[in-house]
Amino acid sequence: MRLNEVTYNDAQPIEGYGPGFFRIGGEVHEGAVLVSGAGVAPWGGYADVDSLAALAGQVDVLFVGAGADVAHIPTGVRDPLEAAGIGVEAMSSPAAARTYNVLLSEGRRIALAMLPV
């Protein structure tokens, strides 16, 4: 078996999470976050569709971490994003963080919006 070291170039991987926080790129971020090629920013949750829609043309897929459990994304969030050409995948925040890291290491055009666990 051949093992390769994972490299993220200038991107910031999700390094950890806990009750109410995420560790991203060596820094702790409290509350919900939006992670993209532009960096890490606070995210206002499902009411903050504008910051997600602003990713149009920059990402192909947005992973949405719904917290500790899987939950459907509200239609009022999903529909405008898909209309803007952004694919949306919902999963629990831990699963979203792992998936984001794997695809980030492959150089994919992705972003991640997560609610804390």
N, C-alpha and C positions, 0 to 999 in steps of 0.2 A: 504494500500500500504506500502510495506517495502522499505526503502531507505538504501542503503549501501554507505559508504564512499569509494571513488575511491582511490586505492593505486597503485603506479607505481613501487614499490621496488626501485631498483637503476637506473631505466630508467628515461629519461628526457622528460616530456611531452611538447607539444607546448602550451605556455601560452597566446600568443597573436601575432599579426602581424599588420603591417601598411605599408605605402608607403616606400618600399625599405628595410624593416627590419622584423625580427622575434624575439620574446622573447621566449627563450627556457631554461628551468631549471633555471630561475631567471636571465639570462643574455641576453643582446640584441646582435643580430648578424645581420650585414649589408649584403645585397646581397643574392645570392642563397646559400642554405645550404643543407648538407647531414646529416641526423640524423639516427643513428643506435645504436646498443648495445655498440659500441666502443666510442660513444660520438657524438659531433657536430663538423662538419668540413665545411669549405667553399666548394662549389661545382661550377665547371666551366661550368655548364649548359649542354646542349645536346652534346657539343664537348668533355665533360669529361666522356666518357663511361668507362674508365679503373677503376675509383674509384667506380663506380656502380658494375662492374663485379667482383671486389675484394670481394664483399659481398657474392659470391657463397658459399654455404655450411653453411652460418651463418643466412640467412633469407630465408623465403619461398615466401614472397611477398614484392615488392618494390612499394610504392605509389609515383607517380610523380605528384607534384603540378605544373601545367603549367602557373601559374600566376593568374591574375584576372578571366580569362575565361578558359573553357575547351578547350583543343587542343589535337590533335593526337600526339603521340610520333613518332618521325622519325623512319623509318624502320631500319636505321643504328644503332639506339640505342636499339630498342625493340628486334631485332633478336639475337644479341649476348647475351643479358641478358636471354632471354628465352632458348637459347641453353645451357647456364650455369645453368639452372634449377631454375631461379628466375622468378616468376610470376610478371607481370608488370601491374599496374592499373593507368591510367591517369585520372585526374580530376582537377578542379581549386585548387589553393593552399589553400584557406579557407576550402574547402570540404576535401582535402587531410589531412590537419592538424586535423580536427575533427575526421575523420575516423582513422587516426593513433592513436590518443589518446584513442579512444574506444578500438581498438584492442590491444594496448599496455597495457591497464588496465586488459585485459584478459590473458596477458602473452604470446601473440603470437610472433612468430619470424618474425618481420617486420622491414622495414627501410623506410625512407622518404627522397626524394629529392625534393626540392621546389625552384621555381623561385619566386622572390618577386612580390607582387601585386602593 
